[in-house]
Amino acid sequence: MRTDIAVRGHDLAYYDDITALSSAMRQRGLHSLAFSPAKSLPQTTHEGDLVSFGLGAFVRRALADSEVEIATLSCYVNMVAQDLTEQDKANGRLARYLQIAPAFGTRIVATETGSVSPTYAVTPANYEDKVFETLVRQVRRLLKVAHASGTFLALEPGISNPLYSLGRVKELVQAVNDDANLKLIIDPVNLLQTAADSESAILDAAFSQFADRIVAVHLKDYRWHSDRNHKIETVVPGQGQGNVPEMLRLADKAQPFGIKCLDELPDGMLDRALALPWIKNV
């Protein structure tokens, strides 16, 4: 098994049992997790609300028994929620995770930026300047917490949120004065806007423009459905129209041994992906 392949903790169906999750990772020869307390420990953390330094240390030790570490601490919240109470709560949680991430063994806290749509539908309303200004304001506040905590805020762009293109990412980087504690997670499939777009070209452009700001790449295969609002259907790598081996090649070239996370592969799909020769064999 490639040692640089990460998986989402909640794509392994062991919830509120970190020992079982650790064992499942060891059995698969995996060493790296994108870990969401809200999803892997839903009851323990009251869906992510209750995290502590002690919980982080417990999780870190349990995973270490199987030579597993948390690559990114996932805290996916709606940073630009239209309800201001919800928005404050979401960004407050992000701030808490930035403070507590080192207890889990990582300094990277990952999130998407959210949506003005409660269903996270793709909508032009997300692309309005006023929404982007809200995002910039919240990112500036969170970067202060990141600096104080020695951690990094890693945002994942996608067409269903205000950070909908690499161009918009560049605007955000400029708006926060190239702050080094702002990092990126790139899922090129989430940035496809038309059926003609190339996920490999997007990933290549992202590395060209943002280089060391990228801390992880999310990899998935897909089918494009032009008749749907959410046009991307995730499928097992090799069964869709994406070129996952080429994305792996580009990621290897730009960041040898960088974090490469298989994304959105629950319900047995993950094990089928891990058995593919270009993932199983180095």
N, C-alpha and C positions, 0 to 999 in steps of 0.2 A: 504493500500500500504506500502511495506517495505520502511522505511525512508532512507535507505542507497543505494537505487538504483538511479544511475545517467543515463542520456541519452545525446546523442549528440544534441546540439542545432539545427543543420541543418537536423536532422531526423524529426523535426517538421517544416512543410512547411510555416513558417512565416518569410519572408526575408525582411530585412531593416525595420522591425517594431518590436522593442524590447518590446513595450507594449503588442502587440498581442502575442508574444512569452511568455512573463511573464504570461499572462492570461491563455494560453494553458497549461503551466506547472501547474498552480494552479488548473485548472479543472481536471487534471489527478492525483492530489495528489503527484506531484513530487517536489523535493526540490533541486536537484543537477544537474549541467550542465557540460558537457565537451563542452566548448564554443570556436568556431572558428570565429573570426571577419571576416575572408576572406569568409566564407561560410554562416554565418547567416546575415552578413551585407555587402554583396558583392558590392553594389553600394555606400553605405555610406563610406566604407573604400577603395574603388578602389581595391577590391579583396585582402584586407589585408595590402595594402601599407600604408594607412593613419590611424594610430591609435595614440591616444593622451591620456594624463592624464585626460583631460576633458571628452573625450568619455568614458574612463573607469569608471569614476565617474558616468556619466549619466546611463550607462548600469547597474552598481552596484545598483544604487538607484531604477531603474525601476524594476529590478528583486526582490529587497528586499520587494517591495510592495506586492509581492505574496509569500513571505518567501522562495525565491529561491536564491541560491548562485552559483557562478562559482567554481567548484571543480578544474578544470584544464583549463588553457588557451591554446588552441590548435594552434600551429604554424607549420603545417606540410610542411616542405621544403626539398629540396634535398641538404643535407649537403656535399655530395661527388660528385656533378655534374662534369662531365668531362670538361665542359666549365668553365674556371676559373672565368670569369666575372659573370656567373650565380651562381657559388659556393660562391663567395664573397657576392653577393646580398642576397643569401639565408641565409647565416650565419649572415649577417648584420641585417636581419629582426629578426632572432632569438635573437640576442643581444638586439635589441630594445624591443622585447616582454618581455625578462627577466627584463629589467629596468622598464617596465610599468605595469607588472602583478599586483602589489599591488593595483593599481588604480581600477582594475576590481574585487578586493576582493580576490585574490588568490596569492600564492607565487610559484605555480607550473606551469611551461611552458612545454608543451608536444610536442614531435615530433617523427616521425620515422627518420631514418638516411639517407634515400634516396637510390639512385641506380645509377650505371654507365649506366644503360639502360634507355633511355628517356621514354620508355613505362612501366618501372618498372616490366619488365619480370623477372621471376626467372632465374638467370644465374650464372654459376660458376665464371664469371668475378668479381662479387661482393665479392667473398670470397678470392680474392687475397690479399697478405700481403700489397701490395702498396696502395690498397684502404683502408685497415684497418689503415694504417699509416696516411693517409689523415684524416680519421675520428678522430683518436686520437689527431692529431694536432688541429683540429677545436674544439673538445670537451674541450681541455685544455684552449683554448682562451675563450670559452664561460663560462667556470667555473669561470674565473677571473671576468667576468661581473656578474655572479650569486652571487659571494661572495660580490662584491661591492654593489649589489642591495638587498641583503638579500632574494634571491630567489633560486629556485631549477630547474635544467635542468633534465627533465624526458624523457628518451629515451624508445621507444617501439621497441623491437626486432622483427624480422620476417625473414622468409627464402628468401624474395625478396630483402633484403638489406644486407649491410656488417655485421650487428649485427644479424647473422643468427642462433645462437644457444646459449644456456646458457653457454657453454664453452667459446664462443667468448665474451659474456658479462663479464665473469670472467677475461678474458684477458684485456678488456677495464678498468675494475675497478682497476686492478693492474697497468695498464699503467698510470692512473691518481692518483696513490698513495692513493687509497681508499678514494678519496675526498668525503666528506659527502654531498656536494651539488649536486652530481650526483645521480639521482634517476631513478627508473624504472617503466614503465607501462607494465604489462604482459598480453598479449592476447595469451593464450596457443595454440589456434587454428592456429594462424599465425606462430607457431613454428613447426607444424607438417611437417615432411619430407617424411613420407611414410604412406600408408593407415593403417599400423599396429601400428603406434604410438598412444599413449593415451594422449589426452589433459589434463585429470585429473592428470596423472603421471607427465606431464611437469609442471603443476601448482604447484603440491606438491613439486617437486624438486626445483622450483624457490623460493618458500617460505623457504625451508630448507637451500638454499645456500645464499639468499640475504635478507631475513627477513625484517627489517625496511627500507631497501632501496626501497622496493616496495611501491609506493604511490597509485596505482590504479590497478584494474583488469578489463580487458575488457572481456565481456561474449558474446558468440554467439554460435549458433548451425550451423551445416554445412552438406553438402554432398560432398563426395570425388569423383572427376572425374579424373581417371588415364590417360585419353586420352587428357587432356588439359595441357597447360603450367601452367596456374594458376588453380590448381587442387581443390581449395576450393570454393564452392558455399554457400553463407550464406543463411540460411533459418530461419523461425520463430522457436524459441526454442520449442523443443518437436517434431519437424517434420523432424529432421535429425538424424545423427548417433552419435552426441555428447551427453554428459551427463551434461547438464547445472545445474541441481540440485546438482550433486556431486561437480561441480566446485564452486557453491555457498557455499556448506557445507565446503569445504576446505578453502575458503576465509574467511568465518565466524569464523572458528577455529583459523586461523592465525591472523586475524585482525577483531575482532568484530566491527561492524559499519564502517569498511573500505569502501573506494569508490569502488563500483561495477557498471560498466558502460555497459549498453546494447549497442551493437555495430552493425553498418551497418544494421539498420532496418528502412529504409524509406518507403514511399508510403503505409501507412496503416499497415505495418507489425509491427510497434512499438506498436500500440494499441492492436493488437492481443497478443503480448508478455506480455504487462502489465496486461492482463486479466487472465493470467495463475495463477492457485491457489498458486503456490509456489513463485510467485512474488507479487500477489495482497494481499494475506493473510500472516500476520506475524506469 
